[in-house]
Amino acid sequence: MSDLKNKPIPREVVVEDLSPEEIEHITQTVFIAPESQPADLLFIFGTSTLDNEVLEFVARDYQQGRFPKVLVTGLSGRLYSETGKPVAHIMRDELIARGVPSEVILVQDKSTNTLEDVAFSLDVLEKHDISPESIAFLCKAHHSGRCLRTLRKFFPSQILSPITYLAAYDGVEVSKEDWYQHEVSRGRVYGEYLRIIAYSKRGDIAHL
């Protein structure tokens, strides 16, 4: 594996050949197994894409009583560039359209990255006097390792439960099972791996 360099890590990284041991290590670092359990809060990380199936899943889980509050996060991204609306506002509106009551949705619309998604949300939770003991979080499968570590930095003792979905780039889904078999998914996952290593060393995320 390449040495980590002190420069911004692109979304997709050119990856050299990886050994089976390296593939296993990267997989275990980047992907977190999803869990299905109720929580005090559903935390939705900002995203550049919105999937109707994922939104329907969130609405259905809320209606089944799996979490009483939903926190949507994010300002910028492709959706913001296209619409001029913060990503969090778009997600809120889409969830309301699917039957989630507006009063249970908390909005944090200032963050521009994963760390800010969580850090800026602390004030929102405090404003609404919410101190969750358990947090379910929704994110892309190949983003789950970094999301978990970021939440853990700010919520050291809470129960954290990932809810993940597969993202696709150029028609290739990024899955735990075969990410290393395709150039685009290999680049995405390796980029996430490098970010986890770099941000852990910097203290931005927790060590697991």
Salt bridges, closest charged atoms under 4 A:
GLU12 OE2 - ARG188 NE 3.30
GLU56 OE2 - ARG98 NE 3.37
ASP61 OD2 - ARG66 NE 3.42
GLU82 OE2 - ARG78 NH1 2.72
ASP93 OD2 - LYS85 NZ 2.87
ASP93 OD1 - ARG92 NE 3.10
GLU94 OE1 - ARG98 NH1 2.61
ASP109 OD2 - HIS89 NE2 2.70
ASP109 OD1 - LYS110 NZ 3.71
ASP178 OD2 - HIS182 NE2 3.87
GLU192 OE1 - HIS143 ND1 3.47
GLU192 OE2 - ARG146 NH2 2.76
GLU192 OE2 - ARG195 NE 3.35
ASP204 OD2 - ARG202 NE 2.79
